[in-house]
Amino acid sequence: MTSSDTVTVIDVNAKEYSINGNVVGKTSDDVIQAENLLIKPIDLRLKSLIKKTNEYSLHIHLAENLSYGVFYKIIATASFSGITSIQYVVGNKFKTPFEIYLPERNDRGCQKFKSVMRLFNLLNETYKSSDEFIKDKRQEIECAEKYMELSLFVTEQNMIQKYEVRLNELGIIGGGKSYTLKNEKELWNLLDDIRSRTDLENKLDRNKIVFVADKNILLKNIVPIITKLTEYGYEISYAALGS
């Protein structure tokens, strides 16, 4: 992974992190111990680089012994900077970089609407008119019909990974269903079933999945899952439990 006029490379190991070959800071001090998602030294550097060109890509190289929490802070910081083309690799034996899909920047319909509605509910706002309420309710129904919102949750207890898959199976408000799976075999069997169902084949997000993981899981333990999801053709966006 090499840098260029339009490509920045961030390299992160357990000790330090660098941008385009120049050490910027200590991983423990600036990333692991940071209370929020924004890593300021990286954010400032990326924003200064973006000003030089309208098309900018970011390549991230992460050591396999880093936690998922470190990875998530790095990509969250990158998304704050406005970069939309992001690839990453883990360890030194990678074959093909993984793509990062940023739905908050690429989706202008239901994702944006649901984000606004979540904020609306958190603030306990009331509708100014019944017409606004009806308009939002119609959009909520339409979103439930068009999207299944597939997500995979991965946790780890006593060195054993556990999986949960959630999706809106029924295509209605409140039609979500959750599957708790005993092992990885059951996970792939379920995803195979979801991908083969004719009632879900017309969903606009049928090739998208949100990957949600415990912050303490090591990257080397989730790379095989990310690899297979990529082979399935999923566009993967990322979230962290508790963030």
N, C-alpha and C positions, 0 to 999 in steps of 0.2 A: 504494500500500500504506500504509494508515493504521492507527495503533494505537487500542486501545479498552480497556475494563475487562477484557476477556477475550482480547485479541489484543496480542501484543508484536511489534514490528517491529525486526529487526536489519538495518542497512544497512552493507555492507562495500565499501570501495574500496581501491585500492592504497596509499593514505596512512593512512587511519584507519577505525575502525568505531564505529557508534553504536547505541544502544538507545532506541527511542521518541523519536528526534530528538536525544538527548543523547550527545555524543561520549564514549566510554568509554576508548579507548586507540588506540595506533598499530598498524596491521596488521603491519608488519614486526617490531616488538618483541614483541608479545603473541601473534601467530599464526604467522607464517612462521618465526621463529627458535625458537619453542617446541619443546622436545624431545618432549613427549608430546601426546596428542590433546586433553586437557582444557585449555580456555582459561579460566583461573580467574576473571577479571573478569566474563565472560559467565555462567559457571556460577553464581557468587554472586548475580548480579542476577536470573537466571531463577528460581532457587530461592526468592528472596525474593518474587517476583511470584506464583509458584504457590501460596504459602501463603494468598493472598487469595481463591482460588477453586478449586473442584474441576475445572472445565473450562477449559482454557487452550490457546490456539492460538499458533503461532509462524509469522510470515511473514518470510522472509529475502530481501533484495535484494542481489545480488552484481554487481560490475562485471565485464564480460565479459573483461577482461584479467587477471583473477585466475587462479591455477592451481587445478587440481582438488584439490591438497593442502590449500589454504586452505579450499575448500568442504567437504572431508571433515572437517576439524577442527571447523568450525562445526557441522555436523550431528551429529557425534559428541558434542560438548559438549551440544547440545540434548537428545540422547537420554539422556545421563547425568542430566540434570536431571529427567527423568520426563515430559517433554512428548511426547505421542504424535501430536498433530495438527500437522504441519509442512508448509508450502508454501514454495516458493522461485521466484524469477525471476532471470534473468540479463540484464544490460544494460538499456537503456531502451526497447527496441522489442518487448517481450514482449506476447503476447496473453492467454494463460491461464497461471496459475501451475502449476508442477509439484508433484505430491504426492510425499511421501517415505514409503515403507513401511518400518516398523521390525519386521522379523520376530522379533527377540529379545524384543519386548514383546507381539506379537500371536499368535505361534505357541506353543502350549503342548505340542505333541506331539513330532514328530520333530526339530524344530530344537533344542528344549531337550535332548532325549535325546542328540543328536550333540554338542552343546557339552559335556555332562557326560562323554561317552565320550572326547572329545579331551583333556580335562583328565585323565581317568583314565589314558589312555595316556602322556601327558607325564610324569605322576608315577610311571610304571612300577608302578602298584598291581597287586596280585594279588587274585583273587576269593576271598571267604571260603568259598564253597561252589560246587559244581557246579550247584546249582539256580539261583543268581544268574547264573551264566554262561549257562545255557540260556535263562533269562528275557530277558537282554539280547540274546542272539543272535536270539531270535525277534522281538524288537522291531526289531532291525537289519534283518532280512529283510522285515518288514512295511513299514518305512520305504522300503526300496529298491523295493518293489512299488508303493507309493502315490505316491511323489514322483519327479520326473525331475531336479530340482535344476538348472534351466537357468541358465547364467551366461554373460556376455559380457565378455571381456577386451579392453581397448583400450590399445595402446601407440603410441608415436610415435618414429620414427627418421628423421633428415634431412628433417623436415617432412612425412613420409609416415606416415599412420596404418595400423596393422596390427590385425587382428581375430582373435580366437580364441573359439569357442563350445564350451562343455562341457555335457554332460548325461548322465544315466544312461538310455541308450536301452533296455537290456535288462531293466530292472526287477529286477535281482539285485545282490547285494553284489559290487562289483568290475565292475559292468556299465557304467561310465562310458566316454564316448567324447569325443574332442577333435577339433575341426575348425579348421585354420588356413586363413584366407581371404585371398585376394590383394587384394581391394578391397571397397568398400562394396556394390557390386552383388551380389557373391557372398554377402555377409552377409545381405542381405534375401531373396535366393533361398533360402538355407538356412533362415531363420526361417519363411518362407512354407511350406517343405516340412514343417518340424516342426509347425507349426500345423495342417496339413492331414492329418497322419497319424492314422489311426483308432486305432492301438495306443497313442497317447499322449493321446487326447482325454479319458480318464477320470482322468488324473493330477490329484491335488488341487491341485497348484501349476502347472497348465497356463497360468494367466494371470499368473504371477510370474516375475521375472527378477532376477538379481543383476548389477549393473553394476560392473565392476572396472576401474579406470583407473590409468595412470601418474600420479604426483603432479604431474609437471611439465607435463602437458598443459593448455593454456589452456581455460577454460570455453567461450569462443566457438567452439572447434573441436569440442566434443562436444555442444553444444546441439542441432544438427540430428539427431544420433543419438537423444538423449533424447526429442526431439519426436516422432520416428517411432515409437519404442518405446511412447510414450504413446498415439499414434494407433492402434497395434495393440491397445491395451487392457491392456498389461502394468502390473502393480503393481511398481514398481522399488524395490529396496533397493540400498544402495551400499556399496562397499568400495574400499580403495586398495591398490595393489601395494606390498608391503614394510611395511605397517602391522602 
